[in-house]
């Protein structure tokens, strides 16, 4: 005797038949139900559908929460509804009540628990009728002015949410049985999954299917996924023909449909080599990659990175050649972003720094940078042509990231291999220099781009004095930014070092740059001044600048306005230079301390001295009586502030 079907099964079957018609597959009818495929075990599938001489074996199951979760939900609903009814009977209105996530109460004790909880909540409200919020025994009562009822609600227990994992685990457990139920010939064998799990969507189910080894389930031809709450939403999530394409050495399916594209996206994300080979074959057939969604095209860059590491240069070159003219990103706003709030071109134009590396051409910039750094010298010319185009194109976000690849090229302009072979020709080195200067010229209105270009200029130092001065002046518009470190480094180089290098070039007049450096050290942004002081510390340690040369610049940076980071680097310099230059150091330290005290008098809260400060004072005390007396005077000036706990030492 055939067992009567549950209502949800009948309704799901009817919706599926309607979906088949909507898919232009014609009119299907139920010709049989609970069709036995194994008489010995009475194993069967749910429905046999028929259209003329075609048959479908349809097996349906629900994707539902775990039995434990269903039981918990039913128990909570029973108790919450009971408490709400008791409170209404007691005249309680105008409140929402947040309850514990679960009530672990035996069924026999539920009525008593409802009564006690309602009495507890009723008493709490009566004791504090004007309170907006009341906490009592795990319940949180909120008063809502004008709310005509009382309502209980809860929130989940929290924890990691993994919709794909939920779907995978559920169907993987049922598939062996369903596969046996569909052991029938001359039928299209279909599973329909009816979704009753709110967190699982179509994309989650497709991803879950791509993780399953369907070679074990030869009786399953297709799997459809239905969301009953969305009328007409019956979607194909598995097709044996699509699955076959992802087996080693297989060819792409004849029809490139949305299901195949979705499966391909998931396999590309997992760096499946077969998926990449499918992309190559289809792209070569269609002479384009634009059939592939932008996120999947972007994922091809990840394959490029792997091919670079493993030396598979032919594959790497194919990726670069097919992505270098990609339309992603666009300067136009996306359909779902009409105001351009997420448009990276406009965000960069507005001065917002997008820290994420995304979109096809931007990801490609970073792959090109890795090729340069590898280094693949034979690719430098081709890489530069791409970088040049990106660095001068309209899209500002692409320009910004092209600058990072250009920086790696600039870094290697005059470098040779261990065998003495130059990384690049003089001509390419000159082109890189020209492009860097062009980027400085063309981006004064785009600070985010100019910040990136400033880092390129760290490696483009063979400039004549007029070009150097003009470049520095343009970069100084960004001195109070993340580029301050690069800008101060470039400026110190041109002011103090450049005139002694590149002897084959014309004489370098550093005087205007020295004057400009003195001015910015005294009056520039704190970020610039602190970075410059740090650079002086490093240059002195490397003997690239003599201490006597640095004195006027150190005097300028500490003499005008006190800054904690400036003084931190300054005191580290003095600690090392005191034994050799005690007279100069004593004067500079006293000047720095006077500046700190002046800042405290002007409202600064505290001064923190690094270890270098105390080391410097001790070294000065050992340099002779006059210096010892001067240190005593410095300590005396600081004494009142030490007592006020406004000066601290590290």
N, C-alpha and C positions, 0 to 999 in steps of 0.2 A: 504494500500500500504506500502510495506516494505521500510523503510528509508535506503538510501545508507550509507554504513559504511565509516568512515573516513579511510584514508590510514594507519594511525598509528595502528588502531584497526586490520585491515586486516593483516598487517605485524606482529603484536604481536601474532595474532591467528596462523599464519603460523609457527612462531618460536616455539610456544608452541607445535604444532603438531609434529614438528621435535624433540623437547625435549622429548616428550612422546616416540618416537621411540628410542631415545638414551637411555632412561631409561628401554629399553627392554619391553615396553608395547605394541609393535606392531604398525600397520599402522592404523591411524584414518583419517576419512574424515568428512567434514562438510555436515551434512544431512539437516540442516535448520538454519536459522538465525532469530534474533529478535523473538524468540519463546514465544508466549503469555502464561502467567500462570494465568492471571486474566482478562477475557474478559471485565468485567465491567470497569476496570481502564486502560485496555490495557497494564498492567504491563508485562514485558517480560525480558528474559535473552538474551545475545548477540548471542551465537552460540550453536547449538546442534551438538556434535561430535559423530560419530558412528564407532564402530569396530565390525563387525558381529552383535550379538544381545546385545552388551553393548552400553550404552549411557553416555555421559558426558554433563552436563549443564554447560557451560562456561560463566562466567560474567567477563568482563575486565574493569579495570579503571586505570587511571594514577595517580601516586603520583607526584604532581606538587607543585611549589611554590604557595604562596597565590596570589589571583587576584591583590592585591595591588602591590606585588613585581613584578609580570609579567608586569603590567602597567608601573612601574618605570623603569624596565629594557628596555622595548621597547622605552620609551621616551628618556632614556639616549643614547641608541644606535642610534636613529634617529638624535639627536642633535650632538653627538660626530662625527658621520660619516659626517654630514653636515659641521661642523667646520673644520674637516680634509680636506675635498674637497676644501673649500674656501682657506685654507692655501696653499694647493698644487698649486691651480690656481695662488696664489700670489708669487709662487717661493720659499716657505719655505720648506726646507729639512734638515734632520740631527737632528731632535728633537723628544723626547718623552714628552708628556704633561699629567701630573696627574690632573684629573678634580675632582670637587665635586662628592660625591656619587650619588646625585640626582639633577635633574633640575626640579623644580616645576614651569613649564611654561605652560600656557594654549595652547592648540593645535594651535589656530589661531595666536598666537604670536611667535611660534617656528621659522619661517623663519627670522623674524626680530632679534630674539635673536641670531641665528646662525651668522648672518651678523655682529652684533655688537661685539660678542665674538671673531670672527675671526679677525676683525679690531684691537681689543684690544691686542690680542696675537701677531699679525703681527707687530704692533708698538713696543711692548716690545722687540721683537727679534731684530728689526732694531736699537733700541736705544742701546742695549748691545750685539752686535754680537759676542763678544769674551767671554761672561760670560758663565760659565758652568751651572749655576743654576739661574733662575729668578722666583720670586714670584709675582703674580699679580692677585688680586681679586679672591682668592680661587684656582687659577691654579698654578701649579709648572712646569716650563719648564726646561728640562734637555737637554743639548747639547751632542750628541753622535757622536764622530768623525767617519766619514765613513758611517754613516747610510743613506741609499739612499731615505728615505721617512720621513713622519711625522706621528706619531702615538699617539692617545689619549687612556688613560686607567684610571681606577679608582679602589679603594679598597672598601670593604664593610664597613658598618657603625660600625662594632664591636659589642660587647655585648656577652652574654652567648650563646654558641652553644650547642644544645641538640638534636642530631639526633633522638634518641629514642623517645623523647617527640614529635618531629615533626611528626614522623611516627605514633605514637599512636593516637595523636589528629586527624590526617587526617583520618585514617581508622576507628576509633571509631565513627566518624561523619557519615561515609558512610555505615557502616555495617548494621544498621537497614534497610536501603533501599535495599541493596544488598541481605540481607537475605530474604526479601519478593520477590525479583525478582527470587530467586532460589527455590521458593515453588513449586516443581515438584517431582512426584514420579518416582521410577524406574530409576533414574539417579544418577551418581556420581556428586555431585554438587561442582564445583570448582570456586574459584575466582583467577584471575590472576592480580597481581598488577604490572604495568609497571612503573619502577622508572625513573622519570625525575627530581628528587631532588638530586643534586650531593653530598650532605653531608650525605645522608642516605645509609648505606650499609646493607648487608644481616644480619649481627649480630644485627644491630639496629632494623631491622624489626622483627627478631625472638624475641628479648627482648620485643618489643612493643606488639607482639601477646601474650606473656606470661602474660602481664598485663591486658588483656581484658577478661571479663567474657563471654566466648563463650556459656555458657548455655542458653543465651538469643537468640542465633543464631543457632537454630537446623537445619536449611536448608543449612548450610555451612559445607561441609565435609572436604575440604582441601583449603589451600591458598598457591599459588605459588608466588614467587617474581622474577621479571626479571629485569636485568640491561642491556638495549639494547646496551650500548657501549661495553659490554663484550659478544661477540658471544657465544651462547650456555649456558649462565649463567641464567638458570631458576632453581630456588631452592625452595624446599618445606619448608615453614616456619610455617605452621599450619596443623595438622592432628587431626581429632576428636579422634582417638584412643590414640594419645599421650596426648591430653588434658584430656581425661578421667582418665589417670593414676595418675594425680595430684589432683584428687578429694579425699576428706577424706576417708581413709580406702581402697582405690583402690589398685589393684595389678599392678605390672610392665607389660608393654606390652610384647607380646611374642617375638618380635624382638627388640633388643636393637640397634637402628640405630643412625645415626649422629643427626637427628632432635631431638630424645628423649634426647640424651646426651646434646645437646645445651639447650633444655628446662630445663633439670635437673640442668645444671650449673647456669641458671638464678634463679631458685627457691632456690637453695642452697645459692646463694649470698644474697637472701632476707630472709634467715634463716627459710625457710618453713619446718615445722616438717614433713609433708607428703613426701617431697623430701628426707629427711634423712631416713625415713622408707623405701622408695624405694631403696635407696643405700644399706641399711642393707640387704634387701631381696635378691637383685641381688648379692651382695658380698657373702652372705651365700650360694647361689646357685653355684656361680662360684669359690668359695674358694679363692677369690682375689679381690683387689680393682683396679688393674692395667687397667681395662677397662675404668676407670674414668680418665679424664685428670688431670694432676698434679695440676692445679689451683683449680679444684674442690675438689681434695683430700685435698689440703691445707685448703680449706674452711671448711672442716670437723672439723678442730681444733677449729674454732669459735663455732661450736656446742658443742664441748667439754668444752669450757669455760662457755657456758651457762648451760650445765648439771652440771658442778662443782658448780656453784652458786646456782642452784636449788636443789642440793643434789641427782640428778638422776645418781647415781654412776655406775649402770649397763651399762647405755648408755655410760658414760664416759670411763669405762674400755674397752668397745668394740672398741671405737675409738683408744685408745692407743694401744691396742693389734693389730689392723689392720693397723696402721700407723708406728709402731716402726721400721719395717724393710723396709720402703718405699725407693725406689731407688732415689727419688728426695730429694736433689740435687745430680747431678752426677759430678765426677771430670773431665769428658770428655767435650770437647767443643760442644756446640749446632751446628746443621747443619748450621744455619744462623749466627753463630759467630765463623768462622774457626780459627781466631787468639786468641780467648779466652778473648777478651776485656771485655765481660760481665760475664765471668766465675768467680763466687764468690770464688771458691777454689783458682784459680790463682791470683785473685785480692788480696785475703788475703795473699797469698804467696809473692806477690810483695810489701806488706806493706800498701795496701789500706784498709781503714776501711769502710766496708759496713754498713752504719747506718740503712739500711732498714731491717726489719724482714720479710723474705720471704722464700719460698720453704717449703716442707712438714716437713722434719726432724728438720729444724731450728724453724719453728712455733711450732712444738711439744716440743722443748726444753722449750719454754716459757710457754706452758701449764703445763709441768712438774713442772716448777718453781712455778706456781700458786697452784698446788696441794700441794707442799711442804709448801708453805706459808699459806695454808688454816687453819690449817694443817690437812691433812689426814694421820695420823700416821701409819695406817695399810697398807698404800701403799708405805711407805718409802723404804722398801727393794727392791720392784720391780722397783720403780722409779730409785733407785741408779744403778741397773743393766743396765738400758737403758742409763743413764747419763754416766756411766763408758765406755760403748761401744762407745758412741758418742764422748767422751772426748779423746779417743785414736784412733779414726778411721783416715783414710787418708784425708778426706775432711776437710780442715783447717777452713772453714767458719762454719762448724758444730761444730768442736772442740771449736772455740771461743764462740759460743752460749751455748754449753754444760757447759762451765765454769760458766755461770750465774746461771744455775740450781744448779751446784755444790756449788756455793757460798751460796745459800739458805740452802742447806743441812749442809754445814760447820757451818753456823751461829747457827744451832740448835744442835750441837754435844753434848753439856753439859747442854742443857736447859731442864727444867721440866715444866709440866703443873701446873695449880693452885692446883691440887690435889697431887702434888709431884711426878707424874709419868714422867719418863724420855721420851723425844721425841724419843729416839733411844737407842739401846743397845750399850755397850762398843765396841763390835765387829764391828758394823756398823760405829761408830764414828772413829774407827781405820782405817777402809777401806777408809773412806772419806779422812782422813789425808794422807794415802798412795797414793791415786789417785791425790790429790792436789800436793804433792811433785813430783810425776811422771810427771805431766803436766809441772811443772817448769823445770824438767830435759829434757823433750822431745821437748820443744818449744823455745830454745834460738835463733833459726834462724828465728822465726816467731813472730816479735814484736807485731802484732795485737793480736795474741792469748795470748802472754805473758802478755799483758796489762790486759786482762780479768782475767788471772790466778792471777795476783797481787792482785786483789780485793778478790779472794778466800782466799788468805793467811792472810787477815785481821782477819780471824776466825780460822786459824790454827796456834796457838801460843804456843802450848805445845811441843816445839822442844828442843832437847838438843843443847848445845852451838855450836858444830861442824856443825850440820845440819842447825841451824839458820844462822850461818856465811856463809855457802855455799849458802843457799837460798837467803840471802840478796845480796850477790855478784852477783848472777845470775840476780836478779831483778834490780840491779843498772844499768845494761846495758840499761834499759828502763827509766832511771830517768828523761829524758827530753821528757816525753810523757804525755798523759792523765792519766797514772798510777802513776805519781809522788806523788799524794796525798796519795795513798794507800802504796806505797813503803816507803815514809818518815814516815808514821804512824807505819808500821811494824818495821822499823829500830829503831825508838825511843823506841818502846816497848822492843825490845830485848836488847837494850843498857842500859836502865834505869829501867825497870819495871820487866822484866821476872825473874830476880834473886830472887825476893821476892814473886813469885807466883809458883804454882805447886810444893808445898813443898814435895809431895810424890815422885817427880822425883829426879834424881841425881843433885848434886850442879851445878849451871849454871855459867860459866866463861864469864862474860860480857866484860872483858877488850878489846879484839880485836874488838868487835862491837862498843865500846865507841870510840876507836881510829879511826875506819872507819867513824863513824858518825861525829866526829870533822873534819875529812878531807873533807867529802862531804859538810858539812855546809860551809866550807871555800872555797872549790874549785869546788863544784858540779854545776849542771845546776841551772839557776835562778828559774825554776819551782820547782825543788826539794827543794831549800833553802827557797822559799816563803811558800811552803806547810808545811815544817818542822817547820818554825816559827809560822805558824798558829796553828799547833798541840801543840806546847809548850804553846801557849796562852790558848788553851782549857784545856790542862792537868793541868796547874797552877790554872785555874778557878775551876777545879774539885778536886783540892788538891791531884791529883794522882802523881804529881811531886812537890817536894819542890823547892822554888825559888833558894836557895843556890845551889842546884844540877844543876839547869839549867844555872847558870851564865857562866861557861866556854863555853857552847854551844851557848849561845846568843852572847858571845864575838867573837866566831869563825864566826858566820853568818854575823855579821856587820863589822868585823874588816878587811876583805880582799877586798871585792868589794861591792860597794853600789848598792842597787836595790830598786826600789820604793815599790814593794809589800812586800818585806822583811821588810823594814823600817815601812811600814804601820802597820803590825802586831806587830813589835817590840815596836813601840811607844804606842800601846794600852796596851801592857804588862807593860811598864814603868809607864803609868798613874795610874795603879792599885797598883803597888809595891812601888812607891816613898815614901809614908808616912812611910813604914816599913823599907825600905832599901835605904835611901837617898844617902849614900856614894857610894854604888855600882851603883845605877841608874845614878848619876851624871857622873861617869866615863864612863859608857856605852853610855849615851846620847851624851857626848862630842865626843866619838869615832865615833858614828854614824854620827854626823853632820860633822866631819872632812872628813869622807868618802864621804858624799854628796857633799861637797865643792870641793873635789878632782875630783869627777866625772864631776862637772860643768866646772872645769878648763880643763878637758880632752875632752870637747866637748858636754857633755850632755846639753840639751836645758833648762830644767826646773826641779824643785823639788817641789813636793806638800806634805805639812805636814798635817796629819790627826788631828782631834780635840785632840786626845790623846797627841800629841806633846805639844800643848800649856798648856793642863792640867798638864802635867808632869813638865813643866818649872815653872808654878805657884806653884805647890806643893813643888818643890825644893826651891823656893824663901822663902817659909814659914818654911823651915826646919832649918834655922839658917843663920847667917851672912856669913859663909864660902860658903855655898851653893848659897846664893844670889849673892855673888861675882862671883861664877863660872857661874851662869846663865847669868850674865851681860857680862862675857867674851864670852860666846856662842853667845849671841845676837850681840855682837860687831863683831864677826867673820862673821856673816851672813849679817850684815848691807849693805856692798857694793852690794851683790847679790840681796838683797831686793830692793835696789834702781834701779838696772838693770831689775827689774821685772823678775827675774829668780827663785825666791823662793816664793811660795804662801802657804797660810794656808787655811784649810777648816774649 
